[in-house]
Amino acid sequence: MKNPILLSALLSAAALAASANVLADSAPAAFQGGLLVDSRSMTLYTFDKDPAGGGKSACNAQCAAVWPPLAAAAGSAAGGDFAEITREDGSKQIAYKGRPLYRYAPDQKPGDMSGDNSGGVWHVVRSEPAKATQKPAGTSPFAPGY
């Protein structure tokens, strides 16, 4: 292409479209090494005192200073197992399978999970083990004797 202005405009448009697709397809958290982590690879936790399936957080004020909620970014791609809930203060928080998600302030780097089982009520979110889809060796799909 001989027109550098047109080439520059086309490249800018392509880059913008690509970044929009990445943002639209990105989940607010993902499993990494068997643990659910945020976009900075920091470990995420659930709190047993949050109402089950209620989509509400019981960790507010001083609790939220130590256990910061995973904030829902404007235009976040919550969906599937992820949802946005509204906190007591009106802010939005990400929940996984109905359970609000939190970070732990003392965790300083990716991989830290010093809050796991804190007080017996805070837990790292771990991925579910893969379910076996293959029959054990030596079994038959047919009824015995056939």
Buried (B, 14 or more C-beta within 10 A) or exposed (E): EEEEEEEEEEEEEEEEEEEEEEEEEEBBBBBBEEBBBBEEEBBBBBBEEBEEEEBBBBBEEEBBEBBBBBBBBEEBBBEEEBBBBEBEEEEBBBBBEBBBBBBBEEBEEBEBBEBBEBEEBBBBBEEEEEEEEEEEEEEEEEEEEE
